[in-house]
Amino acid sequence: MSQPAMVDSLMGTALQAGATELKPAAKSLWGYGGVVEAPDGNIWKVATSAKRNTGPDTGQIDAFVLLLGTTDVAASKQFYVANGLPVARSFGRKYVEFQAAPGAVQLALYGRKALAKVAGVAPDGTGSHRLVINADHGSFVDPDGFAWAPSAHHQTEEQRASSNA
């Protein structure tokens, strides 16, 4: 989001729709944001790098970032770069964002323990390592056990036939 008012608005909408607040929106070192858990169990951090409002709430979401908690950010970064994902920005062994096409979900990596603290959940977690995202990077399992495979939408006829066999 581009400013705190938009974070507050989206979090309010999520709470009205049945989400549970894990961390209320507040200023931080990096900006302003809060965390909610959707009724389906997914955890959403709604954030902005801005610390104050500069205009009215437009309701526009600027970016969707899939933030994965990793055991070793540097090793996972190296793995994803080797699999063809160019780095957009990186902060040493703490955080990395990969380039994404306009309007696409952007992948980012953060240390697992630090991400758990930000989200207000236990670092050992009980969440799934299964993701379904339309992408063209093929099938692989990353160093943290996240299994990636093309969705049925992106599979070739040969891939669909072998997965149905």
Buried (B, 14 or more C-beta within 10 A) or exposed (E): BBBBBBBBBBBEEBEEEEBEBBBEBEEEEEBBBBBBBEEEEEBBBBBBEBEEBEEEBEEEEEEEBEBBBBEBBBBBBEBBBEEEBEEEEBEEEEBBBBEBEEEEBBBBBBBBEBBBEBBBBEEEBEEEEEBEBEBEBEEEEBBBEBEBBBEEEBBEEEBEEEEEE
